[in-house]
């Protein structure tokens, strides 16, 4: 699953978002691409899209879209 995230600009942002996403139960791996403004999430369960939005929001960023 690919998340399009607005507001990430530095390595600190990358680490913050990866940590937030990795803390979600069922997430195996989260990788942020700053150049692309996205994060790829691998999980063992179906993730609730609204919950993902809340996690990104709490980390201080904006989830603009989700691609499966």
N, C-alpha and C positions, 0 to 999 in steps of 0.2 A: 504494500500500500504506500502510495506517495502522497505526502502532505505538502501543500504549497503554503509557505509561511512568510509573512511580511514582517520586516523590522529587524531581521538578523543582519549584522554587519561585521562581526569580528569573531575571533576564536572563543572569547568569553560567551558570546551568544550561542555558538555551536555547542559548547560544553553544557551550557544551561539547558538547552532544548533537548539534547541527547539524554541528559540526566533525568529530566522531567518525563520524557517518553519511556525511558527504561524502567522507571519506577512503577509503571502501569502493570498490573498483574496480567501475565500471559505474553508480554512483549519479550521476545527473544533477543532482538537487536534493533537499535535505532541509529541511523547514520545521517548526519546533516551535511548538505552540500551548500556552502555559503554562496558560491557563484550562481547556482541555480535557484537559490531561495527556497530550498525544499528539504524534506527529511523522508527517508525511506524507512518504513517500520516493518519488521518481520515479527509475526505473532503466532502463537499456537491456538488462539481463540479469536472469535469475531469481536472486533473492537467497536464500541458504541461511538458513533461519529460526534454526537453532542458532547460526550465525555472528553473526547480528544480535543474538541474546541475549548472546553473549560481548562484542560491541562495546559494547553498552549497559552491561553489567556492569562492564567495564573503565573506562568513563567515570564509574562510581559510582552508577548508577541501576538500576532493576529493570524489565525488560520483562514486562508483565503479560499482553499479548495482541497478536495481529496480525490485522488485518482486511484482506481483499483488496479 
